[in-house]
Amino acid sequence: MNELYLLAISALSLGFIHTLLGPDHYLPFIVISKARNWSTAKTMRITFVSGIGHVGSSVLIGMIGIALGSSLSKLEGIETFRGELVGWLLFAFGLAYTFFGIYKYMTSSHHAHLPAFLMPKNVRENHHLPTNEEDAEKVNITPWIIFLIFVFGPCEVLIPLLIFPAYSHSAGGMALISSLFAVATITTMMTIVFLGHKGVSRINFKKQERYVHLLAGVVILISGAGMVFLGW
């Protein structure tokens, strides 16, 4: 019982710390919500669902691995691979969104006042793309991309926490540790995203509106680059 109690405290602590120290857990939601003009409710909903996918995938892998008798080193190796993969996915998403930001800048009203024959061909052809938020949401796959990236994202610190209750044949202990870790991780994610969302919503980007998607892409790109090249 004392060991399970210590594991429970560790699960809560590590869930909080690993989320707080990983800017990839919250920066994408903050900058994309500003760029896409998401409401607070929508931002929180997407963050929550992505957090469930993030923790749930690691729990599933851990429990399947333990059921199959996989060693701790093998499970940690799988999580390490997933960490490298999600770093590249986030980097690629940031790069793609940066190019999207450049495209949005080029197709902004600032350039739309040019004579048609001086505008790039792709700008002329796409001049009637959706302009209001409701229409844009019909073709917006960004929340799904973020969700899938988080599903691939590992929770490396969770696997070792599941080993002791597994060896003790305690399914309830594994469920408790997983639940506490999930609560700590998702609560920390949502708290930081909420504060960040409220903070950036107070910043007036009206004069720099053409740059907001580009800025979001660069922030995500830097976050992904940090994971890939600096091991964040």
MARDOLO-218254 format. One line per field, with one value per residue (C-alpha): residue number from 0; residue in one letter; x, y, z. Coordinates in steps of 0.02 Angstrom, whole numbers, plus 50000, padded with zeros to 5 digits. Last residue first. Example, Ala and Ser with C-alpha at 12.3 -4.5 7.8 and 13.67 -1.06 7.14 Angstrom:
residues 2
seq 1/0
type s/a
X 50684/50615
Y 49947/49775
Z 50357/50390
//
This chain:
residues 232
seq 231/230/229/228/227/226/225/224/223/222/221/220/219/218/217/216/215/214/213/212/211/210/209/208/207/206/205/204/203/202/201/200/199/198/197/196/195/194/193/192/191/190/189/188/187/186/185/184/183/182/181/180/179/178/177/176/175/174/173/172/171/170/169/168/167/166/165/164/163/162/161/160/159/158/157/156/155/154/153/152/151/150/149/148/147/146/145/144/143/142/141/140/139/138/137/136/135/134/133/132/131/130/129/128/127/126/125/124/123/122/121/120/119/118/117/116/115/114/113/112/111/110/109/108/107/106/105/104/103/102/101/100/99/98/97/96/95/94/93/92/91/90/89/88/87/86/85/84/83/82/81/80/79/78/77/76/75/74/73/72/71/70/69/68/67/66/65/64/63/62/61/60/59/58/57/56/55/54/53/52/51/50/49/48/47/46/45/44/43/42/41/40/39/38/37/36/35/34/33/32/31/30/29/28/27/26/25/24/23/22/21/20/19/18/17/16/15/14/13/12/11/10/9/8/7/6/5/4/3/2/1/0
type w/g/l/f/v/m/g/a/g/s/i/l/i/v/v/g/a/l/l/h/v/y/r/e/q/k/k/f/n/i/r/s/v/g/k/h/g/l/f/v/i/t/m/m/t/t/i/t/a/v/a/f/l/s/s/i/l/a/m/g/g/a/s/h/s/y/a/p/f/i/l/l/p/i/l/v/e/c/p/g/f/v/f/i/l/f/i/i/w/p/t/i/n/v/k/e/a/d/e/e/n/t/p/l/h/h/n/e/r/v/n/k/p/m/l/f/a/p/l/h/a/h/h/s/s/t/m/y/k/y/i/g/f/f/t/y/a/l/g/f/a/f/l/l/w/g/v/l/e/g/r/f/t/e/i/g/e/l/k/s/l/s/s/g/l/a/i/g/i/m/g/i/l/v/s/s/g/v/h/g/i/g/s/v/f/t/i/r/m/t/k/a/t/s/w/n/r/a/k/s/i/v/i/f/p/l/y/h/d/p/g/l/l/t/h/i/f/g/l/s/l/a/s/i/a/l/l/y/l/e/n/m
X 50667/50796/50889/50875/50708/50616/50682/50645/50465/50446/50532/50413/50263/50317/50355/50185/50092/50189/50147/49964/49964/50061/49916/49831/49976/49874/49730/49841/49775/49841/49707/49671/49856/49833/49666/49737/49895/49798/49681/49825/49922/49771/49719/49890/49911/49739/49777/49942/49885/49722/49810/49944/49810/49710/49860/49917/49741/49713/49881/49840/49670/49749/49863/49963/50106/50219/50092/50078/50267/50283/50152/50261/50403/50284/50221/50384/50396/50227/50235/50164/50085/49911/49969/50013/49845/49752/49851/49812/49628/49618/49701/49580/49488/49387/49215/49291/49334/49150/49104/49257/49225/49334/49313/49420/49363/49536/49597/49623/49691/49812/49871/49907/50013/49937/49998/49861/49728/49780/49847/49719/49726/49902/49854/49691/49788/49834/50022/50004/49893/50022/50163/50058/50025/50212/50233/50092/50186/50347/50258/50170/50335/50420/50273/50282/50471/50458/50314/50427/50572/50457/50374/50545/50583/50415/50453/50625/50547/50436/50586/50687/50542/50532/50384/50280/50135/50018/50153/50167/49979/49966/50107/50047/49870/49930/50044/49902/49783/49900/49913/49739/49659/49767/49712/49529/49559/49656/49524/49386/49484/49515/49332/49271/49394/49337/49450/49516/49613/49778/49743/49687/49837/49958/49889/49853/50026/50111/50030/50108/50249/50311/50367/50430/50255/50190/50332/50316/50128/50115/50276/50203/50034/50112/50244/50111/50017/50179/50213/50039/50061/50224/50142/50000
Y 50956/50847/50989/50938/50851/50918/51095/51090/51044/51192/51308/51250/51274/51454/51486/51421/51528/51683/51647/51626/51793/51892/51965/52017/52132/52292/52203/52099/52171/52068/52026/51860/51818/51812/51721/51585/51573/51557/51427/51334/51328/51265/51142/51061/51053/50973/50850/50794/50785/50696/50574/50533/50505/50392/50289/50264/50213/50095/50011/49992/49919/49792/49740/49588/49649/49646/49756/49872/49894/49915/50049/50191/50140/50166/50339/50436/50410/50488/50472/50584/50485/50527/50706/50719/50644/50774/50918/50857/50836/51013/51082/50998/51160/51146/51175/51284/51414/51438/51474/51582/51700/51717/51554/51556/51677/51741/51565/51574/51752/51709/51552/51654/51783/51958/52085/52042/52063/52240/52248/52280/52096/52120/52211/52114/51958/51826/51844/51845/51691/51603/51649/51582/51422/51406/51423/51297/51169/51198/51187/51028/50953/50998/50928/50766/50759/50778/50653/50522/50550/50533/50380/50299/50340/50267/50105/50097/50126/49975/49871/49928/49888/49711/49646/49513/49518/49591/49719/49771/49784/49886/50004/50028/50068/50185/50274/50296/50356/50492/50584/50541/50606/50762/50790/50778/50903/51026/51021/51055/51192/51283/51263/51334/51480/51526/51492/51639/51525/51617/51640/51461/51404/51499/51435/51256/51233/51307/51185/51011/51059/51172/51016/51067/51098/50934/50828/50917/50899/50717/50682/50751/50665/50499/50515/50544/50389/50289/50337/50280/50118/50084/50121/50000
Z 48714/48626/48541/48358/48342/48495/48476/48289/48329/48447/48323/48186/48300/48336/48152/48097/48223/48166/47985/48029/48122/47991/47890/48051/48096/48104/48188/48302/48464/48609/48736/48651/48677/48865/48868/48756/48859/49022/48947/48864/49027/49125/48989/48978/49167/49186/49046/49122/49304/49263/49146/49275/49407/49290/49237/49417/49472/49325/49356/49541/49501/49384/49527/49478/49589/49437/49348/49500/49492/49302/49277/49343/49226/49076/49127/49114/48926/48889/48701/48562/48420/48484/48504/48319/48275/48379/48303/48127/48171/48241/48081/47960/47916/47756/47829/47966/47835/47793/47974/48004/47860/47706/47611/47453/47317/47266/47242/47053/47059/47200/47111/46955/47048/47045/46916/46789/46923/46966/47144/47280/47329/47395/47554/47557/47601/47471/47495/47684/47680/47570/47690/47834/47737/47712/47900/47925/47820/47916/48083/48031/47972/48137/48236/48137/48156/48344/48346/48266/48385/48535/48460/48443/48625/48676/48586/48666/48836/48805/48756/48906/49023/48956/48858/48944/48821/48953/48997/48815/48795/48955/48906/48728/48787/48924/48800/48675/48811/48872/48706/48644/48803/48793/48613/48667/48808/48701/48564/48691/48777/48613/48563/48728/48723/48549/48401/48301/48184/48214/48398/48426/48323/48434/48599/48544/48467/48622/48745/48751/48631/48770/48866/49038/49106/49036/49107/49274/49299/49248/49344/49505/49491/49443/49579/49712/49651/49647/49827/49877/49781/49875/50043/50000
//
